[in-house]
Amino acid sequence: MLELVKYVMLRDMAKSKQQPRRPSDPLALAKVIGDIATGQTDPLPAPTQDEIRRVMSALGKRGGPIGGAKRAEALSATRRREIAREGAAARWGKKAK
């Protein structure tokens, strides 16, 4: 699923300057289409680590605030208190009771 998301987002982000221009000759265009269909030519260049990092960062920023709010709604008050105590203990170096 994650690979599909990355592929779709990177496909949408792909710039035309990265890809060669489409041939104007119908026979050359047919060959290019055939090569892509048979897997002899990759239709998109492989994404760089920087592109992947940027896309995944955008996905995290989009879903992160929603996820935290939903999790807080699902937790009981006592469980939220326990989590807060553990976090404070980890932050300030005190042992949790």
N, C-alpha and C positions, 0 to 999 in steps of 0.2 A: 504494500500500500504506500509506504513512504517513498519507494522508488518511483511509483507512478506520480505522486505529487511533485517530486523533484523534476521528473521529466516534463510534466505539463507546465510547471512554472518556468522552467528553463526554456522550453519551446516558445512560450509567450515572450520571454525576455530576449530571445535571440535577435540579433541585429542583422539586417540584410547585408551589411558590409562584411560580415564574417562568412557569408555563403556566396558562392559564385553566382553570377547572373544566370537566369534561365536562358537556354539557347533559343534564338529566334527561328532557327531551322526546325521544321516539324519532325524530321527524322532524328536529328540530334536530341530533341526534346523527348521523343519516344524512347530513345536509348537510355537517357537519364532516368526516366520514369521506370523503365524496365529494370535498370540496375538497382534502384531504390526498392522496388517491389520484391526482387529476388534476394536482397540483402548483400549485394556485391558492393554497394556504396552506402555509407551511413548518411541519412538525410540531415542530421544535425551533428555539429562537432561535439566532442566529448566535453562536458562541463569542467571548468577549472575548480579548484578547491575554494577559491575566493567567491565564485558564483554560487556554489553550493552553500557556503557559509552565509552569504547574504540572503539567499532564499529561506534557509532554515531560521535565520534570525527574524525575518519578516513573519514567518508562520508562528514563531514563539511569541512575538509581540502581539499578534492578533488573538491568539487563543489563551495566553497566560492570564490576563486579568479575569477572563470569564471563568477559567478553571478554578482559580483561587476563590472566587465568590461562590461558586457552586459547591466547592468542598466545605467552605465555612457553613453554608446552609445545612449540609448533610451531617455535620458533626454536632454532638451534644455539647452542652456547656461544660460538663465535667471533662470531656475529652479535649476540648479546646484549652482548658486550664492546664491539663497535663502536658499538652504539646508546648504551651507557653513556658511552663516551668522547665521542661527539658531544654528548650531553646535558650532561656536565660542562663541556665546552668552551663550550657556549652559555651555561651558567649562570654560569661564572666568568670569561667573557670571553677565554679563551685560544683560539688558533687550533687547529683539529684537525689532526693530522699525517696 
